[in-house]
Amino acid sequence: MKTKLLIAAALLIGSFSLLAVGTTNTAFAASASKTAACNGLTQIDTTQDCGNGGNGVTNIVKVVVQIISFIAGAVAVIMIIISGFNYITSGGDSNKVAAAKNTLIYAVIGIAVAVLAQVIINVTVQTASDATKPNSSKSKTN
């Protein structure tokens, strides 16, 4: 029984990792096409500025947090599935039911932490990038 559960978990993890690899390649291709489009726009009209598109530290922080959040979310979903399986197969044993409920609670807390991490990082990066931009709302004196 445990081997079937381990095989199912391994298949789920493997499918999530394949999904992550496909997403990364798509993001890389989109980044390359954005760079090419920006270069073409600059050649047509030199007054146009494409900006840095979040390059540097902010981009690295966002990518690292997204990867960690994806992994935490995938693990939490797997733990929810395992918790449900343990709850169903507990057979009324109060210790097994309590363990399954605790697993479910901690998995939901893990998802909440991953979501809050995304929100906190996005707000912090947005605030920091806004603070580094020149203030265009200053009034001009005549």
Residue frames as qw, qx, qy, qz and C-alpha x, y, z in Angstrom:
[[0.000, 0.885, 0.466, 0.000, 0.00, 0.00, 0.00],
 [0.291, -0.818, 0.102, 0.486, 2.81, 2.39, 0.88],
 [0.440, -0.138, 0.585, 0.667, 4.63, 1.59, -2.34],
 [0.236, 0.643, 0.630, 0.366, 1.56, 2.55, -4.37],
 [0.156, -0.946, -0.222, 0.177, 1.36, 5.82, -2.45],
 [0.426, -0.596, 0.340, 0.590, 5.06, 6.51, -3.04],
 [0.409, 0.190, 0.663, 0.597, 4.70, 5.74, -6.74],
 [0.099, 0.832, 0.515, 0.182, 1.70, 8.08, -7.00],
 [0.281, -0.891, -0.005, 0.357, 3.60, 10.84, -5.18],
 [0.472, -0.326, 0.503, 0.646, 6.62, 10.36, -7.45],
 [0.329, 0.475, 0.654, 0.487, 4.42, 10.59, -10.54],
 [0.050, -0.937, -0.346, 0.023, 2.81, 13.78, -9.24],
 [0.379, -0.755, 0.211, 0.491, 6.17, 15.35, -8.46],
 [0.482, -0.040, 0.617, 0.621, 7.50, 14.30, -11.86],
 [0.242, 0.692, 0.583, 0.351, 4.54, 15.85, -13.66],
 [0.174, -0.955, -0.142, 0.194, 4.94, 19.09, -11.70],
 [0.454, -0.546, 0.385, 0.589, 8.64, 19.25, -12.57],
 [0.417, 0.274, 0.647, 0.577, 7.87, 18.73, -16.27],
 [0.058, 0.887, 0.442, 0.123, 5.32, 21.53, -16.04],
 [0.334, -0.853, 0.073, 0.394, 7.91, 23.80, -14.42],
 [0.495, -0.218, 0.534, 0.650, 10.49, 23.07, -17.13],
 [0.298, 0.558, 0.625, 0.456, 7.98, 23.85, -19.89],
 [0.108, -0.952, -0.280, 0.060, 7.00, 27.11, -18.18],
 [0.448, -0.666, 0.248, 0.542, 10.65, 28.14, -17.80],
 [0.454, 0.066, 0.602, 0.654, 11.39, 27.52, -21.49],
 [0.147, 0.771, 0.543, 0.297, 8.31, 29.51, -22.51],
 [0.262, -0.925, -0.101, 0.256, 9.33, 32.39, -20.24],
 [0.494, -0.421, 0.410, 0.641, 12.85, 32.36, -21.73],
 [0.362, 0.362, 0.632, 0.581, 11.47, 32.44, -25.27],
 [0.019, -0.903, -0.417, -0.101, 9.12, 35.29, -24.35],
 [0.398, -0.791, 0.093, 0.457, 12.02, 37.21, -22.84],
 [0.475, -0.139, 0.537, 0.684, 14.13, 36.74, -25.97],
 [0.229, 0.598, 0.605, 0.473, 11.28, 37.88, -28.24],
 [0.185, -0.935, -0.264, 0.145, 10.67, 40.90, -26.00],
 [0.449, -0.583, 0.285, 0.615, 14.33, 41.86, -26.31],
 [0.389, 0.169, 0.628, 0.653, 14.19, 41.49, -30.09],
 [0.062, 0.805, 0.538, 0.243, 11.02, 43.60, -30.27],
 [0.319, -0.879, -0.080, 0.346, 12.57, 46.25, -28.05],
 [0.466, -0.330, 0.438, 0.694, 15.70, 46.37, -30.22],
 [0.284, 0.440, 0.647, 0.553, 13.57, 46.74, -33.34],
 [0.098, -0.908, -0.408, -0.012, 11.52, 49.52, -31.78],
 [0.406, -0.737, 0.119, 0.527, 14.68, 51.38, -30.77],
 [0.432, -0.040, 0.556, 0.709, 16.01, 51.13, -34.36],
 [0.146, 0.665, 0.606, 0.411, 12.78, 52.57, -35.77],
 [0.165, -0.879, -0.103, -0.435, 12.37, 55.39, -33.25],
 [0.543, 0.190, -0.537, 0.617, 15.33, 56.27, -31.04],
 [0.248, -0.428, 0.259, -0.830, 13.12, 58.30, -28.69],
 [0.843, -0.302, -0.259, -0.361, 11.30, 55.15, -27.55],
 [0.034, -0.485, 0.784, -0.386, 12.48, 53.55, -24.32],
 [0.728, -0.161, -0.620, -0.243, 11.55, 49.96, -23.52],
 [0.579, -0.659, 0.304, -0.370, 12.85, 50.19, -19.98],
 [0.031, 0.473, -0.874, 0.101, 14.73, 47.44, -18.23],
 [0.745, -0.089, -0.519, -0.410, 11.72, 45.16, -17.84],
 [0.795, -0.546, 0.123, -0.236, 12.58, 44.33, -14.23],
 [0.782, 0.337, -0.421, 0.313, 16.16, 43.26, -14.84],
 [0.088, 0.561, -0.540, 0.621, 18.57, 43.07, -11.99],
 [0.021, -0.098, 0.838, -0.537, 17.87, 42.28, -8.38],
 [0.579, 0.119, 0.292, -0.752, 14.09, 42.71, -8.57],
 [0.764, 0.268, -0.426, -0.405, 13.80, 40.15, -11.36],
 [0.401, 0.242, -0.854, 0.225, 16.01, 37.67, -9.50],
 [0.229, -0.041, 0.684, -0.691, 13.99, 38.08, -6.29],
 [0.700, 0.183, 0.046, -0.689, 10.70, 37.62, -8.12],
 [0.709, 0.283, -0.606, -0.223, 11.91, 34.49, -9.94],
 [0.228, 0.196, -0.867, 0.398, 13.35, 32.90, -6.78],
 [0.389, 0.048, 0.555, -0.734, 10.14, 33.57, -4.82],
 [0.745, 0.240, -0.183, -0.595, 8.01, 32.22, -7.67],
 [0.585, 0.257, -0.769, -0.023, 10.05, 29.01, -7.84],
 [0.048, 0.090, -0.825, 0.556, 9.94, 28.51, -4.06],
 [0.531, 0.125, 0.316, -0.776, 6.20, 29.28, -3.98],
 [0.732, 0.244, -0.447, -0.453, 5.57, 26.84, -6.82],
 [0.446, 0.173, -0.857, 0.191, 7.44, 24.09, -5.01],
 [0.146, -0.001, 0.689, -0.710, 5.71, 24.87, -1.70],
 [0.639, 0.170, 0.046, -0.749, 2.31, 24.89, -3.41],
 [0.694, 0.222, -0.631, -0.268, 2.97, 21.59, -5.17],
 [0.275, 0.105, -0.867, 0.401, 4.13, 19.96, -1.93],
 [0.336, 0.049, 0.492, -0.801, 1.09, 21.35, -0.09],
 [0.730, 0.174, -0.219, -0.624, -1.30, 19.95, -2.70],
 [0.602, 0.176, -0.779, 0.004, 0.39, 16.56, -2.49],
 [0.071, 0.057, -0.782, 0.616, 0.13, 16.67, 1.30],
 [0.558, 0.079, 0.200, -0.802, -3.59, 17.52, 1.06],
 [0.765, 0.172, -0.491, -0.380, -4.08, 14.47, -1.17],
 [0.450, 0.142, -0.828, 0.304, -2.11, 12.27, 1.24],
 [0.198, -0.054, 0.577, -0.791, -4.07, 13.69, 4.18],
 [0.708, 0.094, -0.052, -0.698, -7.37, 12.87, 2.50],
 [0.715, 0.177, -0.666, -0.118, -6.16, 9.38, 1.72],
 [0.248, 0.120, -0.800, 0.533, -5.04, 8.87, 5.32],
 [0.412, -0.018, 0.359, -0.837, -8.35, 10.22, 6.60],
 [0.781, 0.112, -0.285, -0.544, -10.35, 7.86, 4.42],
 [0.756, 0.136, -0.639, 0.051, -8.24, 4.82, 5.33],
 [0.103, -0.464, 0.610, -0.634, -8.06, 5.60, 9.07],
 [0.521, -0.217, -0.819, -0.106, -10.87, 3.16, 9.81],
 [0.529, -0.743, -0.269, -0.308, -12.11, 5.24, 12.73],
 [0.725, -0.226, -0.304, 0.576, -8.82, 5.14, 14.64],
 [0.136, -0.970, -0.182, 0.091, -8.74, 8.45, 16.49],
 [0.503, -0.581, 0.319, 0.554, -4.94, 8.75, 16.31],
 [0.447, 0.161, 0.612, 0.632, -4.91, 8.32, 12.53],
 [0.104, 0.837, 0.488, 0.224, -7.82, 10.76, 12.12],
 [0.309, -0.902, -0.013, 0.302, -6.01, 13.35, 14.24],
 [0.515, -0.335, 0.468, 0.635, -2.80, 12.87, 12.26],
 [0.354, 0.462, 0.623, 0.522, -4.67, 13.28, 8.96],
 [0.049, -0.937, -0.341, -0.047, -6.39, 16.45, 10.22],
 [0.423, -0.754, 0.176, 0.471, -3.06, 17.89, 11.39],
 [0.502, -0.017, 0.571, 0.649, -1.51, 17.15, 8.01],
 [0.210, 0.710, 0.560, 0.373, -4.40, 18.89, 6.28],
 [0.223, -0.945, -0.165, 0.172, -4.16, 21.93, 8.55],
 [0.474, -0.578, 0.340, 0.571, -0.41, 22.28, 8.02],
 [0.451, 0.246, 0.618, 0.596, -0.79, 21.89, 4.25],
 [0.079, 0.868, 0.435, 0.226, -3.39, 24.66, 4.14],
 [0.362, -0.867, 0.057, 0.338, -1.13, 26.85, 6.30],
 [0.560, -0.218, 0.491, 0.631, 1.68, 26.13, 3.84],
 [0.320, 0.580, 0.557, 0.502, -0.45, 27.32, 0.91],
 [0.143, -0.957, -0.251, 0.004, -1.38, 30.47, 2.86],
 [0.496, -0.666, 0.242, 0.502, 2.29, 31.19, 3.60],
 [0.512, 0.096, 0.560, 0.644, 3.22, 30.72, -0.07],
 [0.153, 0.785, 0.482, 0.357, 0.45, 33.12, -1.17],
 [0.303, -0.935, -0.085, 0.164, 1.42, 35.69, 1.46],
 [0.585, -0.383, 0.356, 0.620, 5.06, 35.44, 0.41],
 [0.397, 0.430, 0.538, 0.607, 4.06, 36.28, -3.17],
 [0.064, -0.914, -0.349, -0.194, 2.00, 39.26, -2.01],
 [0.480, -0.804, 0.058, 0.345, 4.68, 40.60, 0.34],
 [0.571, -0.180, 0.435, 0.672, 7.47, 40.28, -2.23],
 [0.306, 0.579, 0.526, 0.543, 5.41, 41.84, -5.03],
 [0.179, -0.953, -0.239, -0.059, 4.39, 44.80, -2.85],
 [0.556, -0.667, 0.189, 0.458, 7.95, 45.28, -1.60],
 [0.535, 0.043, 0.497, 0.682, 9.49, 45.09, -5.09],
 [0.174, 0.750, 0.480, 0.421, 6.83, 47.42, -6.52],
 [0.315, -0.935, -0.118, 0.114, 7.37, 49.94, -3.71],
 [0.587, -0.486, 0.317, 0.564, 11.13, 49.77, -4.13],
 [0.461, 0.273, 0.530, 0.657, 10.95, 50.20, -7.91],
 [0.019, 0.885, 0.386, 0.260, 8.54, 53.14, -7.53],
 [0.448, -0.841, 0.013, 0.304, 10.93, 54.74, -5.05],
 [0.565, -0.290, 0.418, 0.650, 13.83, 54.53, -7.50],
 [0.376, 0.598, 0.517, 0.483, 11.91, 56.08, -10.41],
 [0.151, 0.037, -0.067, 0.986, 12.23, 59.83, -10.89],
 [0.139, 0.585, 0.642, -0.476, 9.22, 61.71, -9.62],
 [0.184, 0.298, 0.538, 0.767, 7.34, 63.04, -12.66],
 [0.186, -0.776, -0.584, -0.149, 4.58, 64.68, -10.62],
 [0.377, -0.434, -0.187, 0.797, 6.73, 67.56, -9.35],
 [0.258, 0.902, 0.333, -0.095, 5.27, 70.90, -10.23],
 [0.592, 0.281, 0.137, 0.743, 7.30, 73.06, -12.57],
 [0.173, -0.746, -0.228, 0.602, 8.06, 76.62, -11.56],
 [0.491, 0.780, 0.276, 0.273, 7.74, 79.39, -14.11]]
